[in-house]
Amino acid sequence: MGYQLLEQDRCVAMSGNSTIRDVVIIGGGPAGLTAALYLKRLGLDPLVIERSLPGGKLNEVPIIENYPGVEPVKGLELASRFLKQVQDLGVEIWYPEEVVDVSNVGGFWCVKTSGGKCVLAYALIIATGAERVRGTIRGEFEFLGRGISYCAVCDGPLYRGKVVAVVGCGEKAIKEAQYLTTIASKVYLVLEKVDEVTEAYLRRLGHVPNLEVIEGRVEEVRGRDRVEKIVVRPIDGSIKEIDVSGVFIARAEVPNTAIFRKIGINVDDRGFIIVDRSQRTNIEGVFAAGDVTGRGFQVVVACGDGAVAALSAYRYVIARRREVVRRDNVFELRVNDKVAYLRYRVEGRKLIIESVYVPEEFRGLGIGKRLVLEAAKYALSTGLSIQCECDYAKYIVEKYLRVSSD
């Protein structure tokens, strides 16, 4: 009785239109483009795949006033600067090109697109963002950037001392309204749906002098050059016009994570990808950044996430590129000036794994797994059986090798 390596740990043969890259970044918004910028400067070969226009939702933002070091700028202009910067470095971007499938093939990530392209990579960075639930308010798109906003933190200061409305439902709308009460003279919170959870949030909020809550829906936004009033239909069926200078739409964001769930990516109860402080997901070699992780929803936050994801992916790829070397009774892998190693001994026809060590800064990158599998391959190639005195090695052997009858 022995062991055989499972298929996903065999070396993949690549041919046809498949090529291999260091990192494939899925999504070309602020997070994805920042990740590409960092990776390229670190000497790797990233590929960005964007289903629409590079810059993502940034292209829809009328004006950005809170990006450090940059004077107020149109979102489209800032997106154009991001794109030019990475293209000047030689980063390849496929757009418009939608990713339709992601799978693990022989230890590499295989990414397929709607255009029939296929690319293999050591690592993935998911930066697909989140889609805003679109509404049916008449005038919503007509007055976008002229009194209509989707971000209270971004545009709220423009309405200091003025009357505004927040339209939406749930915690998001309540929090936006609460923030705006510290800026605006009056805030109308029009809740499209009130359930038990919403009522609990309102009770917790308590009485706010300049906040008026209306249960109902906004039928229309009116004005000449800018927003001047909203037409509201409360739940009693009446119609009322309210004079406002600005309207903040606070609907839910829906993350673009559907195709990643099938490979086992952990998501929260809203569907956003769960990451750690290094932007690592629960899947080895897969990182996530920006709105798809459900935090911030700010350009500067997305850029920060992208930088962290890039640095983590860089460490992972560099470790994957390094060869495992066998010497004496040790398998070792060197990354910069650090050494990860596996100690073993041979007794009769057994290879006994004694211990596995990975430097702390390189843990979570699959290095320990790789050392154990290299030791297993060596054992199998020399006709040795495998025994583990180390719990981690035993876990890897049981998970990635299967018992054979020969």
N, C-alpha and C positions, 0 to 999 in steps of 0.2 A: 504493500500500500504506500502511495506517495502523494505528491502534490503536482498540480498543473497550474500555470498562470492563466487567469481569466482573460478573455479576449480584449477587454478594455485596457489591459496593460501590455499588449503586444505592440510592437512598432508598426505604425501604419505606412502603407505604400501609397505615395502621392503621385498622381499623374493627371493628365488632361488639363482642365482649366483650374485645378486646385493649386493654390500656392500657400506657403506657410509664412506667417508673420509673428513678430514678437507679441504684440497685443492688438486685438481688434476692439475698437471702441464703438459701441452701438448707441448712436445718438450724437448729433452734432450741435447741441446747445452749448451754453456757457460751461457746464461741467465737462462735457465731452471734448470741447476744443481746448480747454485748459489742460486736461489730462494729456491730450495729444502734444501740446506745447512742451510740457514737462518731459514726457517720454522721449520726444525727439531730441531735446537738449541733453538728455542723459545718454544719448547714443543708441537708443532702440529704434525699431522700425514699426511705428504704429499705423494702423489703418482706421479711418473714421468712416462709418456708414450712417448716413442720415436720410430718412425717408422723405423729407421735404426740403426746406432751405436751411443751410447752416446758420446757426443762431437760434433755432427753435422758436419758442414763444417770445423771445427777446425782439424778434422782428415785428411783433404786434404792439409793443409798448410805445406809446406816443413820445414819452420823455423820461429819461433816467436822470435823477438829481442826487442820488445817494451812492454813487460808485466812487470810491476813494480815488483822489488824484485826477478825476475827470470832471470838467465843467459840464453843466447840464447838456445832455446829448440825446438825440432821438435813438430809440431802441434799434432801429434798422441800421443807423450809422455805427453804433457800438458793435453790433453783430458783424458788420462789414469789416470793422477793424480787427476783431477777433479772427475772422476768416483769413484776412490778408496776412496777419502775423504768422499763422501756422502754415499757410501756403508758401510764404517766403522762406520758411525753414525746410520746405520740401515734403511736408506731410501730405500723403495721398488721401483724398476724400471722395467717396462714392456718393453721389446724390443727383437726382432723387432716386433712392434705392432702398427698398424696404426689406428688412430681415424677416424671413418667413419660417426659419427653422434653426434651432441650435441643438447640437448633440455632442457627446464626447466620443471620439473615435481614436482608439489606440493611445489615449493619454493626451490627445490634442483636442481643442475645441473646434468643431466644424460649424461654420456659419454659412447658411444658404440664403440667397436673396430672391426677390420676386423676378429679377432680371435673369435668373439662371446662373448667377455667379456663385462660386464656392470658394471659401478661404479657410485655411487651418491656422490656428494660433496657439501659442503657449498659454495665453491668458485672455480674459475678457473683462472689459469695463462696461457695465450697463449704465447708460446715461440717457434713457429714453423719455425721461420727464413724466409729466402727468397732463392729461387733457382736462380742460375746464368744461364743466357741464354747461352747454349753451342754453340760453333761455329764449323766450318768445316775446320779450317786451318790445313793443313797437318803439323805434328810435334808439334802441340799445347800441346798435352798430353805427348808426348815423352820427351819434354824439360821442363815440369813443375818442378819448383824448380831448374832448371839449365839454367836460363835465361828467362823463362816464369813466369810472376806473374800476379795476379789479384788485387793487392793492391799497389798503388803508395806510399801511406803514410807508409805502412809497410816496403816495400822493396826498395823504392827509394834511401835512403841513401847508399845502397850498390853500386850504380852506379854513385857516385859522380865523375864528370869530364869525364864521358864516354858518348858514343852515344847510345841512346835508341829510341824505337818506341812505340807509343801508338796506339792501334787499337780498333775501336769501332764507336760509333755514339752519337750525341746529347751532352747535357750539361755534362754528366758524363765524356766522353772522353776528352772534352775540358778542364774541370777543372783538370783532372789528368795530362794532358799535360802541363797546365799552372804551376802546382806545380813542375813538373819535370824540367821545364826550369830553376828553381832556384838551381838545383842540377847538372844536366847533362850538358855536353858541347854542346850537340846538341840533339834536340828532333824532330823526324818525327811523325806527327800526321796523321794517315791514317784513314780518315773518310769513313765508308762504306755507309753512306747515308747523303746527305746534303739537308735539307729543309729550309724553311724560318726561322724557329726558330733557327736552327743551324747557319745560316748565321748571324742572329742577335747577337748570342753569340760571333761569331768570330769578328764582327765589334766592339763589346764592348771590346773585348780583345785587339784589336789594333795590332800594329806591335811589335813583339817580335823577337829580332835579332837571337836567337838560336832556333827558332821554324819554321819548314817547314810543311805546310799543303798539304796533297795529297788526292784528292778525288778518291777513288777506293777501292780495297780490297787486303788483304794479301793472297796470294795463298798458301805460304809455309814458314815454318821456317826451316832454315838449320844450321848445325854445326856438330862438331865431339862430344866432350864430353859436350859442352855447346853451347848456341846460338851464332852464328857468323854472320848470315845475314838473311834477309827476302826477299822473292820474291813478288813483288807488281805488280798488274795489275791496272793501272790508268783507268779512264773512257774512255780514247781514245783508249783502247784496247792493248796498248803496254805492254811490260814486262820489269821490271827493278829490279836489285838486289841492295840491300842497306846493307852495313856492319853496324851491330849494336851489342851491347853487351847484351842488354836486350829488351824484348818485354812485354809491359803491356797491358793486355786485359781489356778493359773498356766497357763491355756490360751491359745492364740493369739487375737489380735484380727484380725477380718476387716474390712477397710475397705469402706465403702459407696461404691464408685467405678464400678460397672458402666456406668451410663448416661453417664458423663463420658469414658470411654475412646473412645467412638465419635466424639467431636469432636476427638480427638487429644491429650488430656491425657496427659502423660508420668507414668508410675507406676514405682515400683521393683519389685524382684523379688518383693516381698510384696503388691504391689497398692496401696501407699500413694502418694498424690499427691506428686510432687517439687516443692518450692518453693524460692525463693531467700530471702535475708534479709529481703526486703520482702513475703514471702508470695505472690509472683507465681509463677504456673505458666508453662509454655512457651507458653500461648495468650494473646494480647493481650486484656486486659480481664477475665481470669479469675484469681481469687485463691483461696487455700485456707487453712484455719485449723483448729487443733484436732487431735483424734485421727486424722482422715482423712489427715493428713500423716505419721503414724506416729511422732511423737516426744512424749515427756513422759508422756502419759496421766494428767495431773494437771489438776485444775480450774483452778488458777492459771496453768498453762502454756497451756491452751486460751484463757483470757481474754486473756493476753498476745498470743497469736497473732491473736486476733480484733481486738484494738486495732490491731496492725500492719497487718493486712489492710485494715481500715477506712481507715486513713490513706493507704495506697497506692491503694485504690479511689477515695478522695476526690480525690487528685491526678489520677488518670486521668479521672474524670468531669468535673472542672472543665476539664481540657484539652480534652475532647471537646465540651464546651458552647461553648467559645470559637469565634468565627468566624475563619476565615482571611481576612486582608485583603491585597489586591494594591495595591501602590503602586510607582511607578517600575518598576524591574526586580527587585522583591522581593515574595515572598509571605511574610507574617509572621503569627504567632499569639502573642498576649500572654497569659501566665498570671501574675497578680499583677504583680510588677515585672520579670519575666523575659520575654525575647523569643526565640522560635524562628523561624528564617527560612530561606528558600530563595532563592538568587540565580540569576537567569537572564538571558539576552539573546536577542534575536530577530535572526536573520540570514536575510534572504529569507523563505522559507516554513518556516523551522525555528525552533522554540523550543528553545534549548540550556540545559539545567540545569547550572549551574556548580558549585554547592556547597549543602549542607544542614547547618544547625547547630541543635542542640537543647541547652539548658542541662543540665548534668550531672544535676541533681536531678529532671529530667523525662524522662530517657532511659528507654526501655523501656515507655513509655506509648502508643506508636503515633503520636506527634506528627510525627516525621519522615515516616512513611508518609503521613500525612494531607496534609502539605505537598506531597509529590510528586504525590499523586493530584489535589490541587486544581490544581496546575500542569498536569497532564495534561488535566483537564477543560477548563481554559481554552484549552489548545492545540487540543483537538478542536473546541471550540465556535467557534473562529476560523479553523479550516481549516489549522492549522499541524501539521507533523509534529514528532516529539519526538526529541531527541538528548541523550545524557547524558555529561558529562565527569566526573561524580561517580559512583564505584563504587556507593555506597549507592542513589542514585537509579536507576541502571541495574538494580540488583537488584529494587527495588520495581516498576519498569516491566515487567520481564520476568515477575515473579511475578503481578502483579495486572491487567495489561492483556494483551490478546491481539491478534495481528496479524489484520487483516481484508483482504479482497481488493480493496476499493474505494479 
